[in-house]
Amino acid sequence: MALLNDLLSSLSAGNIEIVDLTNKLSATTPGLTLPEPYASPHPFELEELAAYDDRGPVWKQHNIHVGEHTGTHLDVPIHWITGRDGSDVSELPLGRLIGPAVVLDFSAEASANSDFLLETSHVKAWEEKHGEIPDNAWLLLRTGWDSYAQDQDKFLNADETGPHTPGISAECAKWLAEETKISGVGVETLGIDAGQAHGMDPEMPMHYYLLGNDKYGITSLQNLAKLPSTGAVIVVSPLPIVGGTGSPARVYALVDRN
Ligand code: MN
């Protein structure tokens, strides 16, 4: 009782700030286009059913059409073949969707090299400075890519060799998945894997290792620059879609401003 009252009074006094980490969902939200013969996710679409008119004199409502993996969204184990016997998005323990947020800022490196890859050595050097990553944490990789999220071309940064966006090396993905007790990894880019990850071994190593080790991923995060390196609490709220391999999610963080 007292703990929750403290939380509420800290929120109303502004001593705890709620930082929205979510990109807004609209028809212009950048989406994934897969090459033939693979099916691409449905872009976000609002279909108007009524708008205070003869279809509904005093109400307005829409159908929404959207792929599970659109905008700021969660990837869960059954999304990848390595996690096929794992959880769907309706089955996740809520305790793993609220946890410590640690922010690793590699925006300078990603700005200099759009194919920048986080290595285990980077994470270990970060831990030397900021302390060990706590159990149940969400590791949030800041690259500055959130500033491109309203522009599909800049966000994907593709040329004839495919997309060029920063991410995590295969070696680091394996280490994070197998040797740490994090709940998941969050990134600012379109997917949890780097733009060039189709050519890595294994292909798409973050999907392969993370989802194959009962860990989760979040993409298209915004506003990581507003979070401290350690000390914030993240809240990840996907829809509980039965059988779902992911879901657009509202993601936010509680930050102590005292
Ligand atoms: Mn996804």
Residues whose N, C-alpha, C, O or C-beta is under 5 A from the ligand:
A	BS01	MN	H69 D75 G246
